[in-house]
């Protein structure tokens, strides 16, 4: 049976799958389920949302949801990656600035944080009781790795020689920076350290800058 059938059999009965407005493609069907999940998260939060809630909101049976997503964490990850489109769009212009890479990176993160905190969809998934689950679900997803981490890793590749360390991969640095940015969405840097920017400038340059070689350190001493 196709996942786009307008009805499906369950417990010996015919249950409505999409109603009269049948999606034309699998991508359209997935998008509808993501929108339904977003509405559920806004109403009750991820931790209280079940597959049956998403199915009811989309007007389908829960088996239809399982045709596209294996579990709620997969739905949560898809919703979070989609919501991050606005964050990436806000950050992108700062990577094109004619500045040292660390300044471009920090300015981009700051712009992304502003966009994230103004996004109802992201805020609905990063409340204190939901933050850990959303982070875990996102990091386990292929979409997060390909669209978020790999995209940020490509930005590291635009740094001039000597601006970023080479003893770890751009993907590792991107993964770590994404974690930092994620944690700051819900828990901003405190005023006593200069807020988000002060926190980033205190720790980020040392984390991504090339590491001094021990023999060089001895000669300089």
One Martini backbone bead per residue (centre of mass of N, CA, C, O) as a GRO file, in nm:
protein
  221
    1UNK     BB    1   0.094   0.037   0.024
    2UNK     BB    2   0.073   0.355  -0.013
    3UNK     BB    3   0.153   0.650   0.160
    4UNK     BB    4  -0.073   0.810  -0.044
    5UNK     BB    5  -0.314   0.700   0.048
    6UNK     BB    6  -0.638   0.803   0.146
    7UNK     BB    7  -0.643   0.519   0.280
    8UNK     BB    8  -0.658   0.291   0.571
    9UNK     BB    9  -0.602  -0.008   0.740
   10UNK     BB   10  -0.766  -0.055   1.072
   11UNK     BB   11  -0.910  -0.293   1.246
   12UNK     BB   12  -1.101  -0.345   0.977
   13UNK     BB   13  -1.090  -0.042   0.890
   14UNK     BB   14  -1.151   0.270   0.745
   15UNK     BB   15  -0.910   0.530   0.750
   16UNK     BB   16  -0.825   0.838   0.742
   17UNK     BB   17  -0.539   1.003   0.598
   18UNK     BB   18  -0.604   1.312   0.430
   19UNK     BB   19  -0.843   1.335   0.281
   20UNK     BB   20  -0.910   1.533   0.006
   21UNK     BB   21  -0.605   1.652   0.049
   22UNK     BB   22  -0.381   1.506  -0.130
   23UNK     BB   23  -0.072   1.441  -0.146
   24UNK     BB   24   0.166   1.425  -0.416
   25UNK     BB   25   0.410   1.382  -0.215
   26UNK     BB   26   0.633   1.292   0.022
   27UNK     BB   27   0.729   1.578   0.091
   28UNK     BB   28   0.450   1.692   0.147
   29UNK     BB   29   0.379   1.499   0.372
   30UNK     BB   30   0.610   1.572   0.560
   31UNK     BB   31   0.541   1.871   0.587
   32UNK     BB   32   0.266   1.827   0.722
   33UNK     BB   33   0.376   1.679   0.971
   34UNK     BB   34   0.559   1.905   1.069
   35UNK     BB   35   0.337   2.116   1.107
   36UNK     BB   36   0.181   1.951   1.313
   37UNK     BB   37   0.409   1.934   1.520
   38UNK     BB   38   0.450   2.235   1.565
   39UNK     BB   39   0.167   2.277   1.685
   40UNK     BB   40   0.206   2.083   1.922
   41UNK     BB   41   0.452   2.223   2.052
   42UNK     BB   42   0.302   2.493   2.105
   43UNK     BB   43   0.088   2.358   2.300
   44UNK     BB   44   0.287   2.115   2.473
   45UNK     BB   45   0.541   2.017   2.375
   46UNK     BB   46   0.756   1.758   2.318
   47UNK     BB   47   0.721   1.587   2.591
   48UNK     BB   48   0.381   1.584   2.526
   49UNK     BB   49   0.424   1.457   2.247
   50UNK     BB   50   0.259   1.244   2.022
   51UNK     BB   51   0.185   1.067   1.753
   52UNK     BB   52  -0.124   1.104   1.787
   53UNK     BB   53  -0.118   1.414   1.782
   54UNK     BB   54  -0.003   1.448   1.499
   55UNK     BB   55  -0.218   1.287   1.351
   56UNK     BB   56  -0.461   1.457   1.435
   57UNK     BB   57  -0.358   1.728   1.318
   58UNK     BB   58  -0.327   1.598   1.016
   59UNK     BB   59  -0.559   1.377   0.960
   60UNK     BB   60  -0.438   1.095   1.061
   61UNK     BB   61  -0.297   0.806   1.104
   62UNK     BB   62  -0.032   0.683   1.279
   63UNK     BB   63   0.074   0.498   1.045
   64UNK     BB   64   0.141   0.733   0.859
   65UNK     BB   65   0.365   0.856   1.028
   66UNK     BB   66   0.547   0.591   1.024
   67UNK     BB   67   0.608   0.617   0.711
   68UNK     BB   68   0.814   0.881   0.783
   69UNK     BB   69   0.849   0.821   1.102
   70UNK     BB   70   0.978   0.624   1.363
   71UNK     BB   71   0.964   0.881   1.565
   72UNK     BB   72   0.966   1.161   1.764
   73UNK     BB   73   1.266   1.236   1.728
   74UNK     BB   74   1.253   1.264   1.419
   75UNK     BB   75   1.050   1.492   1.420
   76UNK     BB   76   1.205   1.690   1.598
   77UNK     BB   77   1.453   1.716   1.416
   78UNK     BB   78   1.305   1.819   1.162
   79UNK     BB   79   1.191   2.073   1.298
   80UNK     BB   80   1.462   2.200   1.389
   81UNK     BB   81   1.602   2.220   1.118
   82UNK     BB   82   1.388   2.395   0.985
   83UNK     BB   83   1.401   2.633   1.195
   84UNK     BB   84   1.715   2.694   1.117
   85UNK     BB   85   1.690   2.856   0.854
   86UNK     BB   86   1.674   3.143   0.987
   87UNK     BB   87   1.950   3.129   1.124
   88UNK     BB   88   2.126   3.090   0.871
   89UNK     BB   89   2.030   3.345   0.724
   90UNK     BB   90   2.130   3.547   0.946
   91UNK     BB   91   2.441   3.452   0.942
   92UNK     BB   92   2.561   3.457   0.649
   93UNK     BB   93   2.658   3.762   0.601
   94UNK     BB   94   2.901   3.747   0.816
   95UNK     BB   95   3.088   3.553   0.643
   96UNK     BB   96   3.135   3.794   0.414
   97UNK     BB   97   3.315   3.953   0.568
   98UNK     BB   98   3.602   4.177   0.616
   99UNK     BB   99   3.729   3.962   0.845
  100UNK     BB  100   3.818   3.792   1.077
  101UNK     BB  101   3.705   3.486   1.145
  102UNK     BB  102   3.625   3.522   1.445
  103UNK     BB  103   3.434   3.764   1.386
  104UNK     BB  104   3.247   3.623   1.190
  105UNK     BB  105   3.159   3.397   1.380
  106UNK     BB  106   3.045   3.566   1.614
  107UNK     BB  107   2.845   3.736   1.448
  108UNK     BB  108   2.685   3.493   1.344
  109UNK     BB  109   2.597   3.380   1.614
  110UNK     BB  110   2.448   3.631   1.712
  111UNK     BB  111   2.241   3.635   1.482
  112UNK     BB  112   2.132   3.349   1.535
  113UNK     BB  113   2.031   3.401   1.823
  114UNK     BB  114   1.826   3.617   1.753
  115UNK     BB  115   1.658   3.436   1.567
  116UNK     BB  116   1.596   3.208   1.769
  117UNK     BB  117   1.454   3.401   1.992
  118UNK     BB  118   1.226   3.484   1.755
  119UNK     BB  119   1.138   3.177   1.740
  120UNK     BB  120   0.870   2.992   1.816
  121UNK     BB  121   0.968   2.712   1.728
  122UNK     BB  122   1.232   2.703   1.890
  123UNK     BB  123   1.118   2.774   2.171
  124UNK     BB  124   0.927   2.516   2.183
  125UNK     BB  125   1.209   2.321   2.180
  126UNK     BB  126   1.391   2.499   2.428
  127UNK     BB  127   1.289   2.440   2.679
  128UNK     BB  128   1.406   2.321   2.967
  129UNK     BB  129   1.238   2.039   2.940
  130UNK     BB  130   1.344   2.009   2.610
  131UNK     BB  131   1.644   2.058   2.537
  132UNK     BB  132   1.785   1.779   2.557
  133UNK     BB  133   1.608   1.627   2.354
  134UNK     BB  134   1.654   1.809   2.110
  135UNK     BB  135   1.959   1.779   2.099
  136UNK     BB  136   1.972   1.472   2.072
  137UNK     BB  137   1.797   1.444   1.819
  138UNK     BB  138   1.960   1.627   1.632
  139UNK     BB  139   2.249   1.489   1.656
  140UNK     BB  140   2.131   1.204   1.538
  141UNK     BB  141   2.084   1.341   1.273
  142UNK     BB  142   2.148   1.377   0.939
  143UNK     BB  143   2.048   1.668   0.895
  144UNK     BB  144   2.233   1.803   1.100
  145UNK     BB  145   2.502   1.720   0.975
  146UNK     BB  146   2.452   1.833   0.678
  147UNK     BB  147   2.318   2.130   0.742
  148UNK     BB  148   2.493   2.228   0.992
  149UNK     BB  149   2.779   2.114   1.027
  150UNK     BB  150   2.877   2.121   0.729
  151UNK     BB  151   2.817   2.420   0.687
  152UNK     BB  152   3.014   2.521   0.908
  153UNK     BB  153   3.268   2.379   0.804
  154UNK     BB  154   3.281   2.546   0.540
  155UNK     BB  155   3.349   2.812   0.690
  156UNK     BB  156   3.626   2.723   0.799
  157UNK     BB  157   3.749   2.706   0.504
  158UNK     BB  158   3.763   3.039   0.482
  159UNK     BB  159   4.000   3.054   0.638
  160UNK     BB  160   4.293   3.158   0.697
  161UNK     BB  161   4.598   3.091   0.738
  162UNK     BB  162   4.626   3.065   1.096
  163UNK     BB  163   4.322   3.093   1.224
  164UNK     BB  164   4.299   2.778   1.242
  165UNK     BB  165   4.304   2.476   1.336
  166UNK     BB  166   4.458   2.142   1.222
  167UNK     BB  167   4.424   1.903   1.450
  168UNK     BB  168   4.129   1.943   1.363
  169UNK     BB  169   3.837   1.923   1.224
  170UNK     BB  170   3.587   2.112   1.097
  171UNK     BB  171   3.363   1.927   1.211
  172UNK     BB  172   3.448   1.939   1.508
  173UNK     BB  173   3.428   2.245   1.540
  174UNK     BB  174   3.134   2.272   1.445
  175UNK     BB  175   3.009   2.091   1.661
  176UNK     BB  176   3.098   2.262   1.904
  177UNK     BB  177   2.971   2.534   1.819
  178UNK     BB  178   2.680   2.430   1.802
  179UNK     BB  179   2.660   2.362   2.102
  180UNK     BB  180   2.703   2.642   2.212
  181UNK     BB  181   2.470   2.781   2.065
  182UNK     BB  182   2.248   2.602   2.177
  183UNK     BB  183   2.289   2.673   2.484
  184UNK     BB  184   2.234   2.992   2.441
  185UNK     BB  185   1.936   3.008   2.377
  186UNK     BB  186   1.837   2.943   2.682
  187UNK     BB  187   2.142   3.037   2.810
  188UNK     BB  188   2.263   3.315   2.852
  189UNK     BB  189   2.494   3.528   2.900
  190UNK     BB  190   2.607   3.700   3.149
  191UNK     BB  191   2.668   4.027   3.233
  192UNK     BB  192   2.951   3.970   3.387
  193UNK     BB  193   3.065   3.858   3.079
  194UNK     BB  194   2.906   4.014   2.836
  195UNK     BB  195   2.742   3.800   2.754
  196UNK     BB  196   2.755   3.633   2.470
  197UNK     BB  197   3.001   3.781   2.350
  198UNK     BB  198   3.186   3.760   2.595
  199UNK     BB  199   3.190   3.452   2.603
  200UNK     BB  200   3.295   3.399   2.319
  201UNK     BB  201   3.561   3.580   2.344
  202UNK     BB  202   3.684   3.415   2.587
  203UNK     BB  203   3.678   3.106   2.432
  204UNK     BB  204   3.684   3.073   2.116
  205UNK     BB  205   3.969   3.156   2.019
  206UNK     BB  206   4.126   2.933   2.186
  207UNK     BB  207   3.973   2.685   2.049
  208UNK     BB  208   4.048   2.761   1.722
  209UNK     BB  209   4.326   2.819   1.749
  210UNK     BB  210   4.630   2.764   1.704
  211UNK     BB  211   4.855   2.554   1.845
  212UNK     BB  212   5.119   2.559   2.032
  213UNK     BB  213   5.426   2.448   2.027
  214UNK     BB  214   5.636   2.334   2.261
  215UNK     BB  215   5.907   2.436   2.132
  216UNK     BB  216   5.809   2.727   2.095
  217UNK     BB  217   5.749   2.785   2.392
  218UNK     BB  218   6.041   2.748   2.490
  219UNK     BB  219   6.175   2.966   2.316
  220UNK     BB  220   5.995   3.206   2.420
  221UNK     BB  221   6.100   3.153   2.728
   0.00000   0.00000   0.00000
